[in-house]
Amino acid sequence: VYHARKFQKIEGFFKKFKNGAYKKAFFGASILAVLIFFFPTLFGEGYESIKTLSNANPQILLENTLLDEYKSNEWVLLLFVGITMLLKVYATGLTLGSGGNGGNFAPSLFVGSYLGFFVAKFFNILGVGKELPVGNFTIVGMAGILSGLFHAPLTAIFLIGEITGGYNLMVPLMIVSSISFAVSKRFETHSMDVKHLADKGDVFTSDKDKNILSNIDILSHINSEYKTVRPEDKLDSLVEYLTNSRQEVFPVVNAKNELIGIIDFEDLKPIVFNSFRLKYTTIPEVMKPPLDVISYEDGMEVVMEKFENAHLEQLPVTKNGKYFGFISKVHVLETYRKKLKEMVIE
């Protein structure tokens, strides 16, 4: 759960970069270089360090690090393994988020082996009960993390059993994989690879409302023909336009076409019949900031949540920071009802 949620946050952070791939690559590589300098085992896919943990000399991990002189201290080794395990998700997220190639399969094995080693070594150092087999815990830990991240307990059981030759651990593999899957499923409905697709509506889920909304195209519901207003425009000219138009909401944009405010017809009513106020009131005095703004890239589920929170019938849409149009809640609900009717008929 920790690995999946942290990875999603890092991935979301890199999506905010709008100035090209080079800036992302430089930022990600810089932080990654610092992490690898202090924790060299974060470099690469991690298979070598997994084998090192399984053998009798895990102290080798501390070689070529700032902790080399303390490699005989088991508590230092345990601390190093624990911190490395927690930082692996950041290394993976930075690599993929900044444009690198890879996935989460190898990192899941890395984290699992480190977690298994950490648990076994911790209790062995404390001297609680019998000596725990560190190698076996390393193998079982890989199955647990793989099962939890990808919601694939059977795959984890047989894959780890096959690549490690640990079929004599079949029962522990089954127990750990099942528990890991159940816990992960409790906190994360979808697996790590499917979650971002489900959030965008690219895959069907058991949520029927979400499935219908994911089939509604946001572009077809954006009205880009609304008259826009500039801050320096005269208010009386806007009122004159109102007499021949059904438009009730007016976006106020600056010279860069950035949305800076909204004028609602209801806000103009006290001014319309007062010629003095109409003449001397400026656009900035009557406009107000939008309660919420819809992004061109938002899914329809997000759009409906924003309508619900704002308690408005129309909301402005922006694209790349520029004003793009308006979406009507009524229009969206009409399409929703049509989609629902089609689903019932089918």
C-alpha positions as CSV (number, residue, x, y, z in Angstrom):
1,V,0.0,0.0,0.0
2,Y,2.9,2.4,0.9
3,H,4.7,1.6,-2.4
4,A,1.6,2.0,-4.6
5,R,0.5,5.3,-3.1
6,K,3.9,6.9,-3.0
7,F,4.5,5.9,-6.6
8,Q,1.2,7.5,-7.7
9,K,2.1,10.7,-5.9
10,I,5.5,10.9,-7.5
11,E,3.9,10.1,-10.9
12,G,1.4,12.9,-10.3
13,F,4.1,15.3,-9.3
14,F,5.9,14.9,-12.6
15,K,2.8,15.4,-14.6
16,K,2.7,19.0,-13.4
17,F,5.9,19.7,-15.4
18,K,4.8,21.6,-18.5
19,N,8.1,22.8,-19.9
20,G,9.2,19.7,-21.8
21,A,11.0,16.4,-21.1
22,Y,14.5,17.9,-20.6
23,K,13.4,19.7,-17.4
24,K,11.8,16.6,-16.0
25,A,14.8,14.5,-16.9
26,F,17.3,16.9,-15.3
27,F,15.2,17.2,-12.1
28,G,14.6,13.5,-11.7
29,A,18.2,12.5,-12.6
30,S,19.6,15.1,-10.1
31,I,17.6,13.7,-7.1
32,L,18.2,10.1,-8.2
33,A,22.0,10.7,-8.4
34,V,21.9,11.9,-4.7
35,L,20.0,8.9,-3.6
36,I,22.3,6.5,-5.4
37,F,25.4,8.2,-3.9
38,F,24.2,7.5,-0.4
39,F,22.4,4.2,-1.2
40,P,24.2,2.5,-4.2
41,T,22.0,-0.6,-4.1
42,L,19.2,1.6,-5.5
43,F,21.0,1.6,-8.8
44,G,19.8,-0.9,-11.4
45,E,17.1,-3.6,-11.2
46,G,18.4,-4.9,-7.9
47,Y,18.8,-8.6,-8.6
48,E,22.4,-8.7,-7.4
49,S,21.5,-7.2,-4.1
50,I,18.6,-9.6,-3.7
51,K,21.1,-12.5,-4.1
52,T,23.4,-10.8,-1.6
53,L,20.7,-10.7,1.0
54,S,20.0,-14.4,0.5
55,N,23.5,-15.5,1.0
56,A,25.6,-15.6,4.2
57,N,27.3,-12.3,3.7
58,P,24.7,-9.5,3.4
59,Q,27.3,-7.1,4.9
60,I,28.6,-6.8,1.3
61,L,25.8,-4.3,0.7
62,L,27.6,-1.7,2.9
63,E,30.8,-1.9,0.8
64,N,31.5,1.3,-1.3
65,T,29.1,3.2,0.9
66,L,29.7,5.8,3.6
67,L,28.9,3.1,6.1
68,D,31.6,0.7,5.0
69,E,33.5,0.9,8.2
70,Y,30.4,-0.1,10.2
71,K,29.5,-3.2,8.0
72,S,30.2,-5.5,10.9
73,N,27.5,-3.8,13.0
74,E,24.2,-5.7,12.4
75,W,22.1,-2.8,13.5
76,V,23.7,-0.5,11.0
77,L,23.1,-3.1,8.3
78,L,19.5,-3.4,9.4
79,L,19.0,0.4,9.3
80,F,20.6,0.6,5.9
81,V,18.3,-2.2,4.5
82,G,15.2,-0.5,6.0
83,I,15.9,2.9,4.6
84,T,16.8,1.5,1.2
85,M,13.6,-0.4,1.1
86,L,11.6,2.7,1.8
87,L,13.5,4.8,-0.7
88,K,13.2,2.3,-3.6
89,V,9.7,3.6,-4.5
90,Y,11.2,7.1,-4.8
91,A,14.0,5.8,-7.1
92,T,11.5,4.0,-9.2
93,G,9.1,6.9,-9.4
94,L,11.9,9.4,-10.2
95,T,13.2,7.1,-13.0
96,L,9.8,6.6,-14.7
97,G,8.4,10.0,-14.0
98,S,11.4,11.8,-15.5
99,G,11.1,9.8,-18.7
100,G,13.1,6.7,-18.0
101,N,12.2,3.1,-19.1
102,G,11.1,0.4,-16.7
103,G,8.3,-0.8,-14.6
104,N,7.4,-1.9,-11.1
105,F,8.0,-5.7,-11.4
106,A,11.7,-5.7,-10.5
107,P,11.3,-3.0,-7.8
108,S,8.5,-5.1,-6.2
109,L,10.9,-8.1,-5.9
110,F,13.6,-5.7,-4.6
111,V,11.3,-4.2,-1.9
112,G,9.9,-7.7,-1.0
113,S,13.3,-9.2,-0.5
114,Y,14.5,-6.3,1.6
115,L,11.3,-6.4,3.7
116,G,11.7,-10.1,4.3
117,F,15.3,-9.8,5.3
118,F,14.5,-6.8,7.5
119,V,11.8,-8.7,9.5
120,A,13.9,-11.9,9.9
121,K,17.1,-10.1,10.8
122,F,15.3,-7.8,13.3
123,F,13.9,-10.6,15.3
124,N,17.2,-12.6,15.1
125,I,19.1,-9.6,16.5
126,L,16.6,-9.3,19.3
127,G,17.0,-13.0,20.0
128,V,13.3,-13.6,20.1
129,G,12.5,-17.3,19.9
130,K,14.3,-19.5,17.4
131,E,16.7,-18.2,14.7
132,L,14.6,-17.3,11.7
133,P,15.8,-18.4,8.2
134,V,16.7,-15.1,6.6
135,G,17.0,-16.6,3.1
136,N,13.5,-18.0,3.3
137,F,12.0,-14.8,4.6
138,T,13.7,-13.0,1.7
139,I,12.0,-15.3,-0.8
140,V,8.6,-15.1,0.9
141,G,8.8,-11.3,1.1
142,M,9.1,-11.0,-2.6
143,A,5.9,-13.0,-3.1
144,G,4.1,-10.8,-0.6
145,I,5.0,-7.5,-2.2
146,L,4.4,-8.8,-5.7
147,S,1.0,-10.2,-4.7
148,G,0.0,-6.9,-3.0
149,L,1.1,-4.5,-5.7
150,F,-0.4,-6.3,-8.7
151,H,-3.3,-8.1,-6.9
152,A,-2.0,-11.4,-8.4
153,P,-1.4,-13.9,-5.5
154,L,-1.3,-17.0,-7.7
155,T,1.3,-15.4,-10.1
156,A,3.4,-14.4,-7.0
157,I,3.3,-17.9,-5.6
158,F,4.3,-19.8,-8.7
159,L,6.6,-17.2,-10.1
160,I,8.7,-16.7,-7.0
161,G,8.6,-20.5,-6.4
162,E,9.9,-21.0,-10.0
163,I,12.7,-18.4,-10.2
164,T,14.0,-19.2,-6.7
165,G,13.5,-22.9,-6.7
166,G,11.7,-22.5,-3.4
167,Y,8.8,-24.9,-3.9
168,N,9.5,-26.3,-0.5
169,L,8.2,-23.0,0.8
170,M,4.9,-23.4,-1.0
171,V,2.7,-23.2,2.1
172,P,4.5,-20.0,3.4
173,L,4.3,-18.5,-0.1
174,M,0.6,-19.2,-0.2
175,I,-0.1,-17.7,3.3
176,V,1.9,-14.5,2.8
177,S,0.6,-13.9,-0.7
178,S,-3.0,-14.3,0.4
179,I,-2.6,-12.0,3.4
180,S,-0.8,-9.4,1.3
181,F,-3.5,-9.5,-1.4
182,A,-6.3,-9.2,1.2
183,V,-4.7,-6.3,2.9
184,S,-3.9,-4.5,-0.3
185,K,-7.3,-5.1,-1.7
186,R,-8.8,-3.6,1.4
187,F,-7.0,-0.3,0.9
188,E,-6.5,-0.2,-2.9
189,T,-9.5,-1.4,-5.0
190,H,-7.4,-1.7,-8.1
191,S,-3.9,-3.0,-8.7
192,M,-1.0,-0.7,-9.2
193,D,-1.1,-1.0,-13.0
194,V,-4.8,-0.8,-13.4
195,K,-5.5,2.0,-10.9
196,H,-4.5,5.0,-13.1
197,L,-6.5,3.6,-16.0
198,A,-9.6,3.1,-13.7
199,D,-9.2,6.7,-12.4
200,K,-9.2,8.0,-16.0
201,G,-12.1,5.8,-16.9
202,D,-10.2,3.8,-19.5
203,V,-11.3,0.5,-18.0
204,F,-14.7,-0.6,-16.7
205,T,-15.1,-1.2,-13.0
206,S,-18.0,-2.4,-10.8
207,D,-19.1,1.3,-10.3
208,K,-21.8,1.7,-13.0
209,D,-22.1,5.5,-12.6
210,K,-18.3,5.8,-13.2
211,N,-18.5,3.5,-16.2
212,I,-21.2,5.6,-17.8
213,L,-19.4,8.9,-17.1
214,S,-16.2,7.5,-18.5
215,N,-18.0,7.0,-21.8
216,I,-19.1,10.6,-22.1
217,D,-16.7,12.7,-24.1
218,I,-15.9,16.0,-22.4
219,L,-15.0,17.8,-25.7
220,S,-18.5,17.3,-27.1
221,H,-20.0,19.1,-24.1
222,I,-17.8,22.2,-24.2
223,N,-19.4,25.4,-25.5
224,S,-16.6,27.6,-26.9
225,E,-19.0,30.2,-28.3
226,Y,-19.6,32.2,-25.1
227,K,-18.9,35.9,-25.5
228,T,-15.8,36.8,-23.5
229,V,-15.3,40.1,-21.7
230,R,-12.1,42.1,-21.1
231,P,-11.5,44.0,-17.8
232,E,-11.3,47.3,-19.7
233,D,-14.6,46.8,-21.6
234,K,-17.6,49.0,-20.8
235,L,-20.3,47.5,-18.7
236,D,-23.1,49.2,-20.6
237,S,-22.0,47.5,-23.8
238,L,-22.3,44.2,-22.0
239,V,-25.8,45.0,-20.8
240,E,-26.7,46.0,-24.4
241,Y,-25.5,42.6,-25.6
242,L,-27.6,40.9,-22.9
243,T,-30.8,42.2,-24.4
244,N,-30.3,40.1,-27.5
245,S,-28.7,37.1,-26.0
246,R,-29.6,34.1,-23.8
247,Q,-26.1,33.9,-22.3
248,E,-26.2,34.4,-18.5
249,V,-22.6,33.9,-17.6
250,F,-19.7,35.8,-19.1
251,P,-16.0,34.8,-18.7
252,V,-13.6,37.7,-18.1
253,V,-10.2,37.1,-19.8
254,N,-7.0,39.1,-20.0
255,A,-4.9,39.8,-23.1
256,K,-3.4,36.3,-22.8
257,N,-6.8,34.7,-22.9
258,E,-6.4,33.6,-19.3
259,L,-9.6,33.3,-17.2
260,I,-9.5,36.0,-14.4
261,G,-13.1,36.1,-13.4
262,I,-16.8,35.5,-14.0
263,I,-19.8,37.8,-14.4
264,D,-23.2,36.4,-13.7
265,F,-26.4,38.0,-14.9
266,E,-27.8,37.9,-11.4
267,D,-24.9,40.2,-10.3
268,L,-25.9,42.7,-12.9
269,K,-29.6,43.0,-12.0
270,P,-29.1,45.7,-9.3
271,I,-27.1,47.8,-11.8
272,V,-29.0,47.4,-15.1
273,F,-31.8,49.8,-14.1
274,N,-29.5,52.4,-12.5
275,S,-28.1,54.5,-15.3
276,F,-25.5,56.2,-13.1
277,R,-24.1,53.0,-11.7
278,L,-24.2,51.4,-15.1
279,K,-22.1,54.2,-16.5
280,Y,-19.4,54.3,-13.8
281,T,-19.2,50.7,-12.7
282,T,-16.3,48.8,-14.1
283,I,-16.0,45.2,-15.1
284,P,-13.5,44.3,-12.3
285,E,-16.0,45.6,-9.8
286,V,-18.8,43.2,-10.8
287,M,-16.8,40.1,-11.7
288,K,-16.0,37.5,-9.2
289,P,-13.5,34.6,-9.2
290,P,-14.9,31.2,-10.4
291,L,-15.8,28.8,-7.7
292,D,-14.2,26.0,-9.6
293,V,-12.5,25.5,-13.0
294,I,-12.6,22.4,-15.2
295,S,-9.5,21.3,-17.0
296,Y,-9.7,20.2,-20.6
297,E,-8.0,16.9,-19.5
298,D,-10.4,16.2,-16.6
299,G,-12.5,13.0,-16.8
300,M,-16.3,13.4,-16.7
301,E,-16.4,11.9,-13.2
302,V,-14.2,14.8,-12.0
303,V,-16.4,17.3,-13.9
304,M,-19.5,16.1,-12.1
305,E,-17.7,16.2,-8.7
306,K,-16.8,19.8,-9.4
307,F,-20.4,20.6,-10.3
308,E,-21.6,19.0,-7.1
309,N,-19.1,20.9,-4.9
310,A,-19.7,24.3,-6.6
311,H,-23.5,24.0,-6.7
312,L,-23.5,25.7,-10.2
313,E,-25.2,24.8,-13.5
314,Q,-22.2,26.0,-15.6
315,L,-18.5,25.9,-15.1
316,P,-15.6,27.4,-17.1
317,V,-13.1,25.1,-18.9
318,T,-9.4,25.9,-19.4
319,K,-6.9,24.3,-21.7
320,N,-3.2,24.7,-21.0
321,G,-4.0,27.6,-18.6
322,K,-6.1,29.4,-21.3
323,Y,-9.9,29.9,-21.3
324,F,-11.5,27.4,-23.6
325,G,-15.3,27.4,-23.0
326,F,-18.1,26.4,-20.6
327,I,-19.7,23.1,-19.7
328,S,-23.4,22.9,-18.8
329,K,-24.4,20.4,-16.0
330,V,-27.8,20.0,-17.7
331,H,-26.2,19.0,-21.0
332,V,-24.0,16.4,-19.2
333,L,-27.0,14.9,-17.3
334,E,-29.0,14.6,-20.5
335,T,-26.2,12.6,-22.1
336,Y,-25.9,10.6,-18.9
337,R,-29.6,9.7,-19.0
338,K,-29.3,8.6,-22.7
339,K,-26.3,6.4,-21.9
340,L,-28.1,4.9,-19.0
341,K,-31.2,4.2,-21.1
342,E,-29.0,2.5,-23.7
343,M,-27.4,0.3,-21.1
344,V,-30.8,-0.7,-19.7
345,I,-32.1,-1.6,-23.1
346,E,-29.0,-3.7,-23.9
